[in-house]
């Protein structure tokens, strides 16, 4: 398996984005109820995973610019 730096950075960004959303939404459990928040957290994981190709493309371009100097 060949993992490029852009892949690693994109996975890091996806994980960090989901973790931030998870923590914020977890604080809303007492107000919205546990079940709706769990569904929103699951949906947010899917949304963040869909953003993976965008993150990978942006990090690859950024790394290409940084290494071409």
HUNOR-V70844 format. One record per backbone hydrogen bond with DSSP energy under -1.0 kcal/mol. NH is the residue of the N-H (numbers start at 1). CO is the residue of the C=O. E is the energy in kcal/mol with one decimal. If there is no record, write none. Layout:
nh,co,e
NH,CO,E
NH,CO,E
This chain:
nh,co,e
8,4,-2.2
9,5,-2.6
10,6,-2.3
11,7,-2.6
12,8,-2.3
13,9,-2.4
14,10,-2.5
15,11,-2.6
16,12,-2.6
17,13,-2.6
18,14,-2.4
19,15,-2.4
20,16,-2.4
21,17,-2.2
22,18,-2.8
23,19,-2.4
24,20,-2.4
25,21,-2.8
26,22,-2.3
27,23,-1.2
28,25,-1.3
29,26,-1.3
32,28,-2.8
33,29,-2.0
37,33,-1.3
38,34,-2.1
39,35,-2.0
40,36,-2.3
41,37,-2.6
42,38,-2.1
43,39,-2.4
44,40,-2.5
45,41,-1.7
46,42,-1.6
47,43,-2.4
48,44,-2.5
49,45,-2.1
50,46,-1.9
52,49,-1.3
55,51,-2.4
56,52,-2.9
57,53,-2.4
58,54,-2.5
59,55,-2.7
60,56,-2.3
61,57,-2.2
62,58,-2.4
63,59,-2.8
64,60,-2.2
65,61,-2.1
66,62,-2.3
67,63,-2.2
68,64,-1.2
